[in-house]
């Protein structure tokens, strides 16, 4: 069965950093496009980043601050988040695909507060 399990979220001060992880199983991870999506309190889902082959894509608001990567040997997707802002506070989900997405993880909470 396909499973995506996010981890690494938590409480961080503005300007701080977090690295999110997504452990994948039940499919050929190395052949799959992967995506990070987030949902801020009271708002809808927002696409954050994709990794497609060697190419990476980001929403404008996180460019230069976030980095998406993957370790195919460990079936793990990462999102390195630096210089975090209050507007980055959200539940972050990993998903398989580059639009549409067929599988989602349970999400991990990122709280940015002083």
Z-matrix of the N, CA and C atoms (Angstrom, degrees):
N
C 1 1.449
C 2 1.526 1 108.76
N 3 1.322 2 115.85 1 138.56
C 4 1.456 3 120.74 2 178.59
C 5 1.521 4 109.60 3 -68.30
N 6 1.332 5 115.85 4 131.48
C 7 1.455 6 121.66 5 175.84
C 8 1.519 7 109.75 6 -136.72
N 9 1.323 8 115.60 7 139.01
C 10 1.454 9 123.80 8 173.69
C 11 1.521 10 106.79 9 -130.78
N 12 1.332 11 117.24 10 120.37
C 13 1.451 12 122.05 11 -174.70
C 14 1.518 13 109.41 12 -125.10
N 15 1.338 14 116.17 13 110.35
C 16 1.456 15 121.87 14 179.30
C 17 1.526 16 110.76 15 -83.17
N 18 1.330 17 115.65 16 151.51
C 19 1.452 18 122.14 17 174.18
C 20 1.524 19 108.37 18 -155.43
N 21 1.322 20 115.98 19 169.60
C 22 1.452 21 121.41 20 175.26
C 23 1.512 22 115.11 21 103.28
N 24 1.318 23 117.66 22 -6.48
C 25 1.453 24 120.19 23 178.05
C 26 1.520 25 111.19 24 -72.24
N 27 1.319 26 115.41 25 170.30
C 28 1.449 27 120.70 26 179.83
C 29 1.501 28 111.54 27 162.80
N 30 1.329 29 115.34 28 -165.39
C 31 1.458 30 122.66 29 -179.65
C 32 1.518 31 109.99 30 -95.47
N 33 1.320 32 116.39 31 129.71
C 34 1.460 33 121.68 32 179.61
C 35 1.526 34 108.74 33 -141.38
N 36 1.327 35 116.27 34 147.92
C 37 1.458 36 121.02 35 177.40
C 38 1.523 37 110.67 36 -78.70
N 39 1.335 38 117.61 37 154.71
C 40 1.464 39 119.49 38 174.40
C 41 1.528 40 110.86 39 -53.50
N 42 1.330 41 115.70 40 136.21
C 43 1.450 42 121.36 41 -176.36
C 44 1.510 43 114.13 42 89.88
N 45 1.316 44 117.50 43 -9.01
C 46 1.446 45 121.94 44 -179.62
C 47 1.515 46 112.85 45 -82.62
N 48 1.333 47 115.01 46 -175.91
C 49 1.464 48 121.74 47 -175.73
C 50 1.518 49 111.06 48 -132.99
N 51 1.318 50 115.25 49 151.24
C 52 1.452 51 123.83 50 171.68
C 53 1.515 52 108.60 51 -143.47
N 54 1.326 53 116.65 52 151.54
C 55 1.456 54 121.48 53 171.03
C 56 1.522 55 108.90 54 -120.14
N 57 1.321 56 115.68 55 117.67
C 58 1.448 57 121.66 56 177.01
C 59 1.521 58 110.00 57 -89.93
N 60 1.324 59 115.75 58 146.35
C 61 1.454 60 121.97 59 176.81
C 62 1.521 61 109.45 60 -125.13
N 63 1.319 62 115.54 61 151.05
C 64 1.457 63 122.28 62 175.42
C 65 1.516 64 107.69 63 -135.02
N 66 1.325 65 116.53 64 109.45
C 67 1.461 66 122.22 65 179.17
C 68 1.517 67 109.32 66 -87.76
N 69 1.326 68 116.44 67 123.06
C 70 1.456 69 122.50 68 -175.85
C 71 1.522 70 110.99 69 -109.19
N 72 1.326 71 115.87 70 146.25
C 73 1.452 72 121.22 71 175.79
C 74 1.518 73 109.26 72 -154.89
N 75 1.333 74 116.36 73 160.86
C 76 1.446 75 121.54 74 175.92
C 77 1.519 76 115.18 75 88.66
N 78 1.325 77 117.81 76 5.45
C 79 1.464 78 121.74 77 177.58
C 80 1.515 79 109.37 78 -157.85
N 81 1.325 80 115.85 79 170.37
C 82 1.457 81 120.94 80 179.95
C 83 1.520 82 108.75 81 -81.03
N 84 1.314 83 115.04 82 93.88
C 85 1.460 84 121.65 83 -173.16
C 86 1.526 85 112.04 84 -61.17
N 87 1.326 86 117.07 85 -41.22
C 88 1.464 87 120.85 86 -174.32
C 89 1.518 88 113.05 87 -63.62
N 90 1.323 89 117.63 88 -23.08
C 91 1.456 90 121.77 89 -179.67
C 92 1.525 91 113.39 90 -93.66
N 93 1.317 92 117.21 91 1.63
C 94 1.451 93 121.59 92 -171.03
C 95 1.521 94 112.67 93 -105.31
N 96 1.324 95 115.03 94 138.31
C 97 1.456 96 120.36 95 168.42
C 98 1.524 97 107.95 96 -74.76
N 99 1.325 98 116.68 97 140.55
C 100 1.453 99 120.83 98 -177.10
C 101 1.521 100 110.70 99 -129.21
N 102 1.325 101 114.77 100 150.77
C 103 1.457 102 121.81 101 -171.63
C 104 1.522 103 110.80 102 -140.27
N 105 1.322 104 116.13 103 147.52
C 106 1.465 105 122.96 104 166.82
C 107 1.526 106 108.59 105 -109.37
N 108 1.325 107 115.32 106 132.24
C 109 1.459 108 123.70 107 177.80
C 110 1.525 109 107.53 108 -129.63
N 111 1.326 110 117.92 109 148.83
C 112 1.460 111 120.02 110 -179.76
C 113 1.519 112 111.30 111 -134.37
N 114 1.334 113 115.03 112 159.30
C 115 1.451 114 121.87 113 176.88
C 116 1.520 115 108.46 114 -135.62
N 117 1.321 116 116.19 115 111.35
C 118 1.452 117 122.20 116 177.58
C 119 1.518 118 109.89 117 -79.02
N 120 1.342 119 117.92 118 159.03
C 121 1.464 120 120.36 119 -179.84
C 122 1.525 121 112.00 120 -55.37
N 123 1.321 122 115.88 121 127.82
C 124 1.447 123 121.47 122 177.63
C 125 1.512 124 115.74 123 73.75
N 126 1.320 125 117.65 124 6.46
C 127 1.457 126 121.09 125 -178.14
C 128 1.522 127 111.24 126 -121.43
N 129 1.313 128 115.54 127 169.58
C 130 1.447 129 121.50 128 179.33
C 131 1.520 130 112.47 129 -83.61
N 132 1.311 131 115.10 130 179.78
C 133 1.458 132 120.96 131 178.73
C 134 1.522 133 110.47 132 -68.47
N 135 1.333 134 115.55 133 139.90
C 136 1.456 135 122.35 134 178.58
C 137 1.519 136 109.16 135 -128.79
N 138 1.322 137 116.77 136 125.25
C 139 1.453 138 121.20 137 173.06
C 140 1.522 139 109.81 138 -66.00
N 141 1.338 140 117.15 139 136.38
C 142 1.455 141 122.45 140 -177.93
C 143 1.522 142 111.47 141 -112.02
N 144 1.340 143 117.10 142 -51.07
C 145 1.454 144 119.87 143 -172.55
C 146 1.526 145 111.07 144 -162.04
N 147 1.324 146 116.36 145 149.25
C 148 1.465 147 124.43 146 172.70
C 149 1.517 148 109.83 147 -127.84
N 150 1.327 149 115.75 148 151.20
C 151 1.448 150 121.28 149 166.00
C 152 1.520 151 107.18 150 -123.67
N 153 1.330 152 115.80 151 121.39
C 154 1.453 153 123.65 152 -174.94
C 155 1.521 154 107.06 153 -129.37
N 156 1.323 155 116.74 154 104.95
C 157 1.448 156 120.22 155 -171.82
C 158 1.516 157 109.29 156 61.07
N 159 1.315 158 116.68 157 -125.39
C 160 1.453 159 121.81 158 177.26
C 161 1.519 160 112.89 159 -93.64
N 162 1.318 161 116.59 160 0.69
C 163 1.455 162 121.50 161 -176.56
C 164 1.522 163 111.60 162 -96.54
N 165 1.316 164 115.50 163 141.28
C 166 1.456 165 121.41 164 177.57
C 167 1.517 166 109.93 165 -124.36
N 168 1.327 167 115.21 166 149.73
C 169 1.457 168 122.12 167 -176.63
C 170 1.521 169 108.53 168 -138.46
N 171 1.348 170 115.74 169 144.86
C 172 1.452 171 121.38 170 -176.51
C 173 1.520 172 111.02 171 -139.79
N 174 1.326 173 115.48 172 148.02
C 175 1.445 174 119.53 173 169.11
C 176 1.536 175 107.85 174 -68.07
N 177 1.331 176 116.55 175 146.43
C 178 1.462 177 120.71 176 -172.86
C 179 1.528 178 113.36 177 -54.40
N 180 1.308 179 117.64 178 -35.79
C 181 1.452 180 121.08 179 -174.16
C 182 1.532 181 114.10 180 -67.43
N 183 1.330 182 118.38 181 -16.11
C 184 1.466 183 120.78 182 -179.26
C 185 1.518 184 113.16 183 -114.32
N 186 1.315 185 118.68 184 -2.71
C 187 1.458 186 121.60 185 -179.02
C 188 1.528 187 110.64 186 -59.65
N 189 1.325 188 115.49 187 133.51
C 190 1.454 189 121.22 188 -178.34
C 191 1.508 190 114.11 189 86.37
N 192 1.330 191 117.28 190 -11.61
C 193 1.462 192 121.60 191 -179.76
C 194 1.528 193 112.73 192 -114.44
N 195 1.327 194 117.09 193 -35.45
C 196 1.466 195 122.31 194 -178.05
C 197 1.521 196 110.08 195 -107.47
N 198 1.333 197 116.22 196 148.80
C 199 1.456 198 122.07 197 175.93
C 200 1.521 199 109.42 198 -135.70
N 201 1.322 200 116.49 199 123.19
C 202 1.454 201 121.55 200 175.67
C 203 1.527 202 108.79 201 -93.90
N 204 1.318 203 117.12 202 141.05
C 205 1.460 204 122.02 203 178.24
C 206 1.519 205 109.12 204 -154.14
N 207 1.323 206 115.36 205 172.50
C 208 1.466 207 119.62 206 179.43
C 209 1.516 208 109.73 207 -147.89
N 210 1.331 209 115.80 208 151.67
C 211 1.455 210 123.81 209 173.11
C 212 1.521 211 105.96 210 -120.21
N 213 1.324 212 116.42 211 98.11
C 214 1.455 213 120.48 212 -175.51
C 215 1.530 214 112.61 213 -66.18
N 216 1.334 215 117.56 214 -29.96
C 217 1.456 216 120.98 215 178.30
C 218 1.525 217 111.68 216 -65.33
N 219 1.327 218 116.84 217 -27.59
C 220 1.457 219 121.91 218 -179.62
C 221 1.520 220 112.79 219 -107.76
N 222 1.329 221 117.39 220 4.66
C 223 1.467 222 122.26 221 -179.41
C 224 1.529 223 111.49 222 51.59
N 225 1.317 224 115.53 223 47.46
C 226 1.458 225 120.44 224 -175.15
C 227 1.516 226 111.39 225 -131.46
N 228 1.319 227 115.61 226 135.14
C 229 1.455 228 124.52 227 174.24
C 230 1.523 229 108.25 228 -104.06
N 231 1.339 230 117.02 229 144.01
C 232 1.455 231 122.00 230 -178.95
C 233 1.523 232 110.91 231 -126.86
N 234 1.324 233 115.25 232 154.41
C 235 1.452 234 122.23 233 167.73
C 236 1.523 235 107.60 234 -136.63
N 237 1.328 236 116.26 235 106.90
C 238 1.454 237 121.64 236 175.47
C 239 1.518 238 108.20 237 -85.35
N 240 1.318 239 117.07 238 122.05
C 241 1.452 240 122.82 239 -176.70
C 242 1.519 241 108.97 240 -117.61
N 243 1.325 242 116.30 241 116.40
C 244 1.458 243 123.16 242 178.80
C 245 1.517 244 110.05 243 -115.68
N 246 1.319 245 115.81 244 162.21
C 247 1.470 246 122.32 245 177.70
C 248 1.519 247 111.41 246 49.41
N 249 1.310 248 115.75 247 49.99
C 250 1.459 249 120.86 248 -174.83
C 251 1.523 250 111.91 249 -65.17
N 252 1.317 251 114.92 250 142.98
C 253 1.455 252 123.76 251 179.99
C 254 1.522 253 109.46 252 -118.26
N 255 1.322 254 115.84 253 162.79
C 256 1.449 255 119.89 254 179.94
C 257 1.526 256 111.71 255 -59.79
N 258 1.327 257 117.29 256 -32.98
C 259 1.452 258 120.62 257 179.97
C 260 1.524 259 113.46 258 -71.72
N 261 1.340 260 117.70 259 -8.51
C 262 1.459 261 121.39 260 174.45
C 263 1.522 262 112.06 261 -83.03
N 264 1.312 263 117.74 262 -7.75
C 265 1.458 264 120.81 263 -178.46
C 266 1.523 265 109.49 264 -64.87
N 267 1.322 266 116.44 265 122.61
C 268 1.455 267 121.24 266 -175.08
C 269 1.521 268 109.17 267 -174.85
N 270 1.321 269 115.76 268 169.46
C 271 1.452 270 121.69 269 165.01
C 272 1.521 271 107.05 270 -87.52
N 273 1.320 272 116.31 271 126.55
C 274 1.457 273 121.89 272 -178.15
C 275 1.522 274 110.02 273 -104.13
N 276 1.328 275 115.55 274 130.21
C 277 1.452 276 122.99 275 -179.65
C 278 1.521 277 110.23 276 -117.80
N 279 1.329 278 116.74 277 141.29
C 280 1.451 279 119.46 278 165.48
C 281 1.517 280 108.40 279 -97.49
N 282 1.330 281 115.99 280 149.49
C 283 1.448 282 121.80 281 -177.18
C 284 1.521 283 109.37 282 -144.65
N 285 1.329 284 116.36 283 149.19
C 286 1.449 285 121.05 284 176.31
C 287 1.511 286 109.57 285 -87.79
N 288 1.333 287 115.49 286 134.03
C 289 1.448 288 121.69 287 179.04
C 290 1.507 289 112.07 288 111.83
N 291 1.327 290 114.89 289 175.76
C 292 1.460 291 122.50 290 178.27
C 293 1.522 292 110.54 291 -128.09
N 294 1.288 293 116.47 292 30.65
C 295 1.443 294 123.94 293 -177.59
C 296 1.508 295 111.15 294 93.94
N 297 1.345 296 118.91 295 103.53
C 298 1.468 297 125.45 296 3.90
C 299 1.528 298 112.34 297 -78.77
N 300 1.329 299 115.61 298 172.07
C 301 1.456 300 122.49 299 179.47
C 302 1.520 301 108.38 300 -115.31
N 303 1.321 302 117.33 301 130.52
C 304 1.454 303 119.84 302 -175.96
C 305 1.517 304 114.23 303 -101.21
N 306 1.324 305 118.42 304 -20.27
C 307 1.455 306 121.76 305 177.29
C 308 1.508 307 109.83 306 -136.52
N 309 1.344 308 115.01 307 144.98
C 310 1.464 309 123.66 308 -178.20
C 311 1.509 310 110.33 309 -131.61
N 312 1.321 311 116.57 310 151.27
C 313 1.452 312 121.19 311 170.77
C 314 1.514 313 111.14 312 -84.77
N 315 1.329 314 115.71 313 -176.88
C 316 1.467 315 120.88 314 -177.85
C 317 1.518 316 112.84 315 -83.97
N 318 1.313 317 117.32 316 -14.93
C 319 1.451 318 122.46 317 178.70
C 320 1.512 319 113.41 318 94.03
N 321 1.327 320 116.03 319 154.28
C 322 1.454 321 122.85 320 174.80
C 323 1.527 322 108.63 321 -135.40
N 324 1.317 323 116.36 322 135.19
C 325 1.465 324 122.24 323 -173.81
C 326 1.519 325 111.08 324 -82.50
N 327 1.324 326 115.89 325 129.57
C 328 1.459 327 122.99 326 172.56
C 329 1.523 328 107.54 327 -114.21
N 330 1.324 329 116.09 328 118.57
C 331 1.454 330 121.78 329 178.90
C 332 1.519 331 109.00 330 -114.75
N 333 1.324 332 116.86 331 124.65
C 334 1.465 333 122.87 332 179.67
C 335 1.519 334 107.43 333 -113.43
N 336 1.323 335 116.43 334 111.75
C 337 1.456 336 121.00 335 -175.45
C 338 1.516 337 109.77 336 -157.97
N 339 1.327 338 115.20 337 146.28
C 340 1.456 339 120.72 338 174.55
C 341 1.518 340 111.82 339 -89.48
